[in-house]
Amino acid sequence: MNFPKPLAPLRENRPQLFIPLAIECVSAGFPSPADDYINSGIDLNEELIHNPTSTFFLRVSGHSMSNAGIQDGDLLVVDRSLNPHPGHIVIAVLDGAFTLKRLALKNETLYLEADHPNYPPIELWQYEDVQIWGVAVHSIHHLNSIATSK
Amino acid sequence: MTQAMALIDGNNFYAACEQNLNPSLSGRPVVVLSNNDGCIVARSPEARGLGISMGQPYFKVRHELKRLGVVVCSSNYALYGDMSHRLMSLLEKHCEQLEVYSIDEAFAQIHRPHDWDLRPWARQLRALIHQNIGLPIAIGIGSSKVQAKLANHIAKTISIHAGVFDLDITKNQDFWLKTIEIENVWGIGRQMARWCRMKGINTAQQLRDMPSNELHAKFGVRGIRLQNELRGKICLPLKMIPPPKQQTCVSRSFSRPVTSLKELHQVVSSHVIRASEKLRKQKQRAGAITVFTRTSPFSKPFYKQSATTQLNIPSNDTSVLLKASLGLTKQIFQPYHLLIKAGVLMQKLQSTDHLQSSLLDPYNSEDRQRRERLMKTIDKLNEHYGNGTMSWAAGALKQGWEMRHERMSSAMTTQTTRIPIVHS
């Protein structure tokens, strides 16, 4: 089996990979007037992870959230520190497995809804033991997933 | 303003980590085994409820566990380490001062509010930790470390306290101290506990109230300190900065006995590689190295041996340390013994900040810098792509050598290829 490269563990002092906003070509002679303004880069960790201690990653399997833009095989960034509210896409623990659904409130009843007509909504009260494990904040989707699939 | 001391720890930490990231385990009895699948070191509340006790050797209870439907996990330190790091950084954010005491325990110093009651703070903290990382914690509060530890014990064992207990605010402190058996007093040690029992001192309350001069005569300052802590006087302050390590040890039991020098070399080398890595991480160099090995304590004849050598120039360079360990391994090896454990001990550690240069140094400063860069590169590669991505051939382990961990869950929070699945 061929595994993709593992990432570094998630840490408070996470490694930072800065993609410079602009790179000046080396030109003989005078230094570029733009050099003094390149003082920051884009750190994707900072962009995607606001609370490193409470952020976990999960891999999506299935198609029930495809209309919400979450595809099979996507990498989900889940922040457990957020309080779930209706409208959030959440990770619920149902029957001993992680389930990805949208939390919805209708007629004072909480539902877990799929974004796909084939999956009926789940009424939370019907379950004795249901836990909202975390709130999904980003889904990282590989655009050329066929070419680079696992 | 009065200071209070709290002991905060994870309930069944290892088992809780396993259950938290694998929902199919929640509500089911789970036990975690020690290194090499030796004995039970953690139990989920469900497993505890089945009467499974701590410390039992796995091979003895294997069938019983199977019959009871208990889920058995090998220890997964990548996972526990990551969860511990998360727990401690959250605690640091919410406590005034924190001393991380072990992988799942920390002492915290906090000011008491005007109404003296820290329980709302503790309950909030508990809820916050549970929401953020999914782990249950218990919080014991007192005036000293020993009191905090006792309070934590009470918080955990008596369910109505819901994981929070404050020994200083309770009206019947004597009642609670009476429920604590003398052996459960933190830091008492076997010897002092036995002496107390002989004198008819059986509970924490009796120890607190006994005449101090007797304790002093028998155990000196240590006894007095313990008693004062029980009375609520701080004798053991928070250690904010852990003292730099004086030695670093890497040792393992093997999954099957080692009998040849060649195999022992391999095992020791892999330990040296790991230990040098640790040294570099701690920014230290070793001035001496010890290699040791032994047979099983039950085997006859029992054999154990160790050998030490001083290094002329302290080092954390894997190649240098490997070379030094080679001769030592030869010294300690004797044929016809079934060796089941070997290890290396890096001693006389000193910080890399102050290096004594020496005339004996085989490397000039340019060479030295090159070596340091090489080590740094190798460490980075291994950190990034997983341990053992790049290593020394001397430590290349043949399959079947490494520790037994047949039932290990994966590095669910630290490697992208191992993250749990969510169904949608």
Interface residues (C-beta under 8 A of the other chain):
Chain A: F3 P4 K5 P6 L7 A8 P9 L10 R11 E12 N51 T53 S54 F56 F57 L58 R59 V60 S61 G62 H63 S64 M65 I70 D72 L75 L76 R80 S81 I91 V93 G96 A97 F98 T99 L100 K101 A114 D129 W133
Chain B: L21 P23 S24 L25 S26 G27 A78 D82 H85 R86 S89 L90 Q131 N132 I133 G134 E383 H384 Y385 G386 T413 T414 Q415 T416 T417 R418 I419 P420 I421 V422 H423 S424
